[in-house]
Amino acid sequence: MAQKNTQRELLKAQKEQEAHKRTRGLLIGVFAIVAAILLIYFLPRLLNASKVSGYANQNGRSVGDPNAPVKVVEFSNFGCSHCRTFALEKEEQFIKDYVDTGKVYFTFSVFQFNEEDETIKAAEAAYCAGEQNKFFEMHKVLFDNATFSGAFADKSVTSYAKQVGLDVDAFNQCLESDSQLVNVRADTQNARDLGVTGTPMFDVNGTIVYSTTLEETINTALANAGK
């Protein structure tokens, strides 16, 4: 009888050990999944943190020589995927080819679809950063993070302000006062008055075009100016 009890106890102990192993394995698996999700979420932000830079000869929301023969205004929205593509994949080369060479004076203008969505906070944040001549640095970070949940929340935009080297107190005061909201609204109305219907669209010396014909239109304007 004692031997049977011992065998039962051994079997019970083995089952308990196997159960503990399965529990540990399950917990490790859950931890690995959570860690992977967190890595996917935060890694792009960490990688982009050291890549933020502005442009030479930028002034607020404009960059280049104000006396350049061609004036280009981009109408953009921080919730627009095509605008994000232009900002992160094409803008830098565009600046090198046309602005740094003295051909184009480039200005960024928000076209706000409505004031109810969260992108208006991004627009205000970028315009407030422009007060400290960090507009283009801020707009890159905003577009970098635009696909993340809560990308334009108050805490998020404050963290971006630190990332691009702003005076955070002055930046937050600008946001809280809504002092740049009037400019966001004015730029949006101006875009509507010019016939802008979507984003990104561009005003090239008075001609409104999409990004697909932007360079062609600029080159024509340069030719007309004898450049």
N, C-alpha and C positions, 0 to 999 in steps of 0.2 A: 504493500500500500504506500509506503514511504517513497518507493522508487517511482510509482505512478505520479504522485504529487510533485515529485522533483521534475519529471518530464513535462507535466502540465505547466509548472512554473517556468521551465526553460522555454517552452513554446510561447507562453504568454510574453515573456521577456523579449523573445525574438520578434514577435508581432509588434510589440511596442517600439522596438528599435527601428523596424521597417517603417512604421507609421511616422516616427520622428524624422527619418531620412526623407520620406516623401514630403513632409511638411517643410523641412529645410530646403529641399529642392524647389518646391513651389514658391517659397519666399524669395529664394535666390533668383528664380525666373521673373517674378514680379518686379523685384528690385532692378534687374537688368533692363526690363522693358521701360520702367519709369526713368532710369538713368539715360536710356537711349532717347526717349522723348525730350527730356530736359536738354540733352546735348544738341539735338536737332533744333530746338527752340532758341537756345542761347548762343550756340557756336557762331552762327552768322553775325550776330551782334558783336561778339568779342572779336571776330576776325576783321570786321569793318571798322572797329573802334580806332585803329591806327591808320586808317586809309583816308581820313577826311582832310581835304585840302581845298582851298579856294583857288581863285585865278588872279593872275597879275592884272593890275589896273582895273580892279572891280570897285564899284561905288554903289552901295546899297544893292538894288536889284538889277543893276546894269553893269556891264563889263566892256571895256574897250575904249576906243577914241571917240568922243562925242562928235568929232568932225569927220568921221568915216563916211564914205559916199553912200553906204547902204545902212539903213536903220531896220533892225529886225526885232519885233516884239513877239515873244512866245506866249500864247494863252494856254494855261495848263491847270490841272486839278490834281491834288494829291491822292485822290481815289481812283485816278485813271491809269489803267495798266499800260497803255501806249505811251502816256506821259512818263511813266516810270522807266520804260524802256529807253526813251530818248534821253532822260536825265542821267541814267546810269551807264548806258552803253554807247550813246552817240554824242552827247553834249560836249564832252572833253575834246574829242577829235574835231568837232565843229568849231570850238573855240580856237584850237590850234590853227585850223585851216583858214578861217575867215576873220576871227577877231584879233588874234595875236599878229596877224599880217596887216592890220590896219584897214581891212576891207569893210568890216561890219561892226556896228555898235549894237550890242545885244542886250535886250531887257526882258526880264521874266515878269509876267503878269498873271495873277490868279484869275481863273474864270470859275466862280463858285456856282454850282448847279442850284443849290438851295442852302439855307442857313440851318437846316434841321439836322443834317448829318455831321459826323465827327470831323470831316475833312476841313471844316471851317477853323477848328482849333489848330490844325496843321498850318493852314494859311496864315493865321495870326502869329503862330510861332515863328514861321519863316520871315514874316514882315518885321516882327520884333527883333529878330536876329540881324536883320538888315540895318537897324538903327546902330548896331555896333559893327557894321561892315562885315558881317559874317553870314550874309544871306545864302550864298551859294554853298557854304559848308553845311548850314542847317538844312537846306533843301535836299542835299544829297543824303543826309542821315534820315530825314523824314521819308524819302522814297525808299531808302535801304530797308527800313523797318515797316513800310506800309502794309505788308502782307501779314504781319503779326497781329494777334488779338490785342486790343488795348494800345496799339501803336501811337495813338494820338491823345491818350489820356494825360491828365495834368502831370502825374509823376513821370510818365515817359518823356514828355517834351522837356521837362526840367532836367532829366538825365541827359538828354541830347545837348542841352545848353552847356552842361558841364563838359561833355565830350568835345565840343567844338571850341571850348575856351572862352565862353561868354562870361560877362559879369552877371551871375545868376540872379542876384537881387534886383538889378535893373531890368533884367529879362522878365522875371516874374511880375514885377510892378507893371511892366508894359502889358503883359497878358491880363492881369487883374483889372487894369483900367479900361481895357478894350480900345485903347487909343489907336490901334492899327486897324480896327474893324471898319472904320469909315473908309480907309484906303482900299481894303479888300472889296467893299461894296462898290466903291467908285470905279475900280478896275473892272469889276464884273459888269457894271452898267456900260462902261466904255466899250467893252468887248461886244456886248449885245448891240450897241449902237452901230458898231462897225460891221455887223452881220455875222459875228462868230456864233456858230451853232454847236460846236463840239470841241473836244480837246484830244491831242494838241493841235492847235492851228496857229498860223504865223502871219503877222503883218509885215510884209516886205516893201518898204517905201510906199505904203498905202494899198498894196495888193494883198488880199487875204488868201492864204493857201494852206493846204495840208502838208504834212512832213514829206509825203511822197514827191512833191514838186518843189520843196523848199530850196534845194541847192540850184536847181535849174532856174528858178525865179531870181535867186540872188545873182547868178552868173549873167543873166539877161540884164538885170539892173546895173551890174558893174560895167557891162559892155556899153550900155546906154550912157553911163557916166564917163566913158572913155578910160576905164581902168582894166 
